Amino acid sequence: MSTVNYWYVIDAFSELVGEEAEQGHPLGIDPNDEQSVRRAIELYVSPWVRRLKPERRALLMTTLAYFLKKQTFTGAEIFANVPDLSMGRPDDERRIFEWMWKSLFPDFSYHGIDTAGCTEDNDMMKAGELTEGMSPI
């Protein structure tokens, strides 16, 4: 049984905010264009995910699969908590998370990830658990 937390996904999107701050300008991501979103995720979020400990990477995978399967999930909670991201809100919020999945976990289908025993605990204070023991850049 895994505990999932949408703050783990927020952490992933926060990598885009950090990159914009580092570059000193918006990344120019079109939230409604799959190629634009996937390119940004592959360039800036994928390296961060690769630095996660394997069990934490699996937890991020399970968390993203859980929310993609959740009927009531729109992603609004996540975008509301990444206000500094210059990318606007997509017309279809769920679709951007599907693109994130394809970019981060291309060899897996989120439908095949067992999320039946997952417990949701969206405590912001537990978000740091994902990056504990993360390898340096």
C-alpha positions, 0 to 999 in steps of 0.5 A: 500500500502506498500513500500518494500526495499531489505535492509530489507532482507539484514538486515536478512542475516546480522544476519548471519554475526553477528553470525559469528563474535560473534562465531569467525568462519564461520557458515559453511553454504552450500548455495546449501543445503536446510537443511544447509541454513534453519537450519542457518536461523532458528537458527540465523535469526528467533529469530531476526524476532520474536523480530520485532514489528508485523507490521515490521514483516509483512513488512518483509514478504511482502518485501520478497514475493514481491521480490520472485514474481518479475520476474527480481529479482535474489538476486544478489543485496542482496548478493552484500551487505552482503560481509562479509558473508562467505557463498558463492553464491548459484547456484540458488540465488532465491532458497535460498530466497524461503528457507528463506521464508519457514524457517521464514514464514512456515504457509504462501505461498508467492504467497498468499501475496498481493504485487500488490500495493507495491512500491519499494524503495531500499534506504539504509538509510530507512533500519533502519525503519524495526528494530525501536522499536525492542524488546531487546534480 
